[in-house]
Amino acid sequence: MNPFRFWRWLRQTERVDELRAALERVSGDYSELLDDLQDLIRATREENQ
């Protein structure tokens, strides 16, 4: 989902359950990617020291 579209939708929505469900979907989809990015950042820092 485009972050700008998401932000616009977030400002428009007042339904907390809908927001919670959307955030759970996003965090579920991206949790593995975020873990990989953290590992990559950690490895890069170790190489640069």
Contact map, one row per residue, 1 for C-alpha under 8 A:
1110110000000000000000000000000000000000000000000
1111110000000000000000000000000000000000000000000
1111111000000000000000000000000000000000000000000
0111111100000000000000000000000000000000000000000
1111111110000000000000000000000000000000000000000
1111111111000000000000000000000000000000000000000
0011111111100000000000000000000000000000000000000
0001111111110000000000000000000000000000000000000
0000111111111000000000000000000000000000000000000
0000011111111000001000000000000000000000000000000
0000001111111100000000000000000000000000000000000
0000000111111100000000000000000000000000000000000
0000000011111111001000000000000000000000000000000
0000000000111111000000000000000000000000000000000
0000000000001111111000000000000000000000000000000
0000000000001111111100000000000000000000000000000
0000000000000011111110000000000000000000000000000
0000000000000011111111000000000000000000000000000
0000000001001011111111100000000000000000000000000
0000000000000001111111110000000000000000000000000
0000000000000000111111111000000000000000000000000
0000000000000000011111111100000000000000000000000
0000000000000000001111111110000000000000000000000
0000000000000000000111111111000000000000000000000
0000000000000000000011111111100000000000000000000
0000000000000000000001111111110000000000000000000
0000000000000000000000111111111000000000000000000
0000000000000000000000011111111000000000000000000
0000000000000000000000001111111100000000000000000
0000000000000000000000000111111111000000000000000
0000000000000000000000000011111111100000000000000
0000000000000000000000000000111111110000000000000
0000000000000000000000000000011111111000000000000
0000000000000000000000000000011111111100000000000
0000000000000000000000000000001111111110000000000
0000000000000000000000000000000111111111000000000
0000000000000000000000000000000011111111100000000
0000000000000000000000000000000001111111110000000
0000000000000000000000000000000000111111111000000
0000000000000000000000000000000000011111111100000
0000000000000000000000000000000000001111111110000
0000000000000000000000000000000000000111111111000
0000000000000000000000000000000000000011111111100
0000000000000000000000000000000000000001111111110
0000000000000000000000000000000000000000111111111
0000000000000000000000000000000000000000011111111
0000000000000000000000000000000000000000001111111
0000000000000000000000000000000000000000000111111
0000000000000000000000000000000000000000000011111
